[in-house]
């Protein structure tokens, strides 16, 4: 199932005109409804991320190492019941997971794909993340995007929508997302309120979007099933899918 949403661009925040062409596309439903399958040959295939200071660990029921960091890059959509289940209650504005990948040298990145889902078809299907690139061996990081798979208020329960999986694809219409990238960081956030309702991670105004979704901060975390960092040129721009929510190109430097 493919859903189109209003394109939201913060043009005034763009430090580089090329980034006005960055887009996010969401598909959701059953596995066959997703625009892509997990990759077996992306830039982080088989890599194990470094958990950064402030990382909240894992949900207590997620105890198998194969369902933790290994699951993000194994090319398998879902291995077991608790695959990719992050810890709940990270606190308003705090990521549930903070991870970093070493790409093994300067790389071109054309697309980022994040897969989430749950057999219970509830709010853990949604996902929210921010992404940062380093071009100097991990010394400094540049903020690239805030990605929220669905607009706040979207409901997924056994009675409404009943989606099992969601996929977001982050890409640039006018070129690569980044070149010379040596390291990439992801901050993964809570998404739900126990009622299957998507909400952003903040009470009040979301500093990435400048918008108050008028909902309390999410505290139920997603199941992140796969993260793909794709080196070859993306082709999804010709598919005509709608954009979800993208708030881009405020430069942040983080060590």
N, C-alpha and C positions, 0 to 999 in steps of 0.2 A: 504494500500500500504506500503510495507516494502522496505527500501533503505539501502544498505550497503555502508560504506565508509572505507577509509584507517584508520587503527589503528595508532594513534599517541600517543606515550608514551615518557615521559621525564624521562628516567630511571636514569639519573644523579641526578635528583632532589629528588629521592625517599629516604626518611629517614628510611623506613621500607620495607623490601623486599616483605612482604605480600601485600603491596599496589600496587605492579606491576601487580597484578591480578584484579585491579578495572577496570571496564568497564562502558561505556555508550552505550545504544541502543536507537535508535529513530525509531518510527513508525509514519506514518502520512497518511492522507486521510480523509475518512468519519469515523464516530464513530465505525463502524463495522470493519474498517481496523486497529484500534489500538490494540496493543498486550494485553492491560489490560483495564478494566473499572475502574472508580473511586471506591475507597474502602469505606466501611461503618464501618470498625472496625480497622483502623490503629491507630498509637499512638497519632495522633493529631486530630482525628475525633471530630468535635464539639468544639475544642479549638479555642479561639480567640487570635491571636498573639499580642504581644506588638510591637508597631511601635517605632523604635529606633531613636536617634538623627540623623539628616540628611535625614530622610525619606521625600520623595517628595510629599506625599499625593496621590491624585487620579485625574484622568482626570475630568475636570469640568462637563462632562455629566453623570459621574458615581456618582449618589447622593443617591441611595437606599442602606442602610446599608447591606441588604441581598446580594448585589452585590459587597461588599467590603471584609473585612476580613472574614466575615461569609462564603463567597463563596469558600474560599480556602480549607475549611475543612467540607463542607456539604455533600460530596459524590455525588454531582450532577454535571454533566459535563457542562451544561450551563443552567442558569435559565432565563436570559433575554438578551436583545440586548447588554447591556453595562456591563454584568457580568465580573468582574475581570479586568476591563480596568484601567491600570496604567497611571500615568501622563506622558506626553510627555516632551521633552526638559530638561532632567535631567543634561545635560552638559557632555562633553567628560570625560569618566572614572568614572563618578558618577553613583551609583545605582539609579534607579527610586523608588525602594522600599527597605526598610531595616526593617526586622521583626525578631522576636525571639519567640520561643515556649518553655514553661516550660513543661517538660515531666512528672512532678510529682514524680520524683525519678529516680534512675539509670535504664536505659533501654538498651537493645540490639537493634541495628538497622541493618537490613539486606538489605534494599532497599529503595531508594527514587524515587518517581515518580512525575513528574510535567507535567500537562496537560495545553495546551493553544489552542486557536482557535478563529475563527471569521467567522460569516456567510458571510462576504464580501470576504473571501478567498484571503486574501492579506498578507502583511508582519507581521501583528499582530498575525499571526498563529505561528511564530517562538518564541523561548524564549532562554534567556541566564541567568544563575545564578551562584553564588558561594555559598558554604555551609560550615559552621563551627560547630564544636561540642565542648561542654563544659562537663567536667566530675567532676567539683567541684562546682556545684550549680550556675553556671553562672558567676563565678569570672574571669575565663580565657577561651579563645576559641582557638581552633586549626583549621587551614584551612584544609579542606578535598579535595575539588575539584572545578574546574571551568568547567562548562558544557555549551556548545553552541549547540543548538538542530540541527543546520545544518551548513555546512561550509560557511564561508563568500562568498558572490557572488551568493548564491542560490536564485532563484527568484520564488516567488509564487504570481501570479496575475490571473485574470479571463482568461487570454490567455495562461499562462504557469503554469502547474502543478495543480492549482485550489484546493489545499488542504484546508480542513476546520478545521482540528484539527492536533495537534502534541503532541506526548508523548515521554518524555525521561525517561529512567530507569537507575538509577545509582546503581551499585551493585559490589560485590567482588567475584571473582571466587573461592577464597580460604578460605572464611569465612565471618564473618559479616563486615559491614562497620565500626561499632564501638560498643563497649560494655561499660557499666557503664555511658552512656550518659545521662546527666540530662537536658541539654538545647541544642537547635539547632537554628542556625541563618541562614537566607537566605538573600542574596542580589540579587535583581532582576533588570535586566538592559534593556535599550532600545535595539531594534533589527533591525530597518528598517529605510529607507530614504524617505518614501512616494511613492516609486516606487515598493514596494513589494520585495526589495532586502535585504537579510540577510547581516548584517555587524556587526563587533564586536564593543564594546563600546568606543574604543580608536582611536584617531588620532595618527598615527605612530605605534610604537611597543606596542603590548599588553603585559603588564608585566606578565600575567599569562602564556601566550603561548610562549613569546619570538619572536613572528612573527608579522610583519606588513602586514595586509591584503590589503594594498594599496587603501583602501577606507576611506572616511571620517567617523567619528564616527556616529553610529546610534543615532537617536533622536526621533524616533517613538516607543512608548512602546508597549508591548504585552498585550493581554488579558489572564491573568492567571486564569484558570478555576478551578483548583484543585491541591493541594499538598498533597501527601500521604507519610507518614513515616512508613514503613512496618516492623513489628517486626519478622515475621516468615521467615525462610530461603527462599531465592529467587530461582526460578526454571528457570529463563530465560536463564541461561548459556547454556542450552541444545538446545536452539532454533536456534543457529547458526547465529544470526543477526550480522550485521556489526557494527563497532564502529564509532561514529561521531567524536567528538574532546574531548579529556580529558587531562587535565594538572594537575598533582597531586603531592601532598605530599610535598609542601614547608611548613614548620611549621611556622605559624604566631601566636602570642599571642596577643589577644585583650581583653580588659576589658569591 
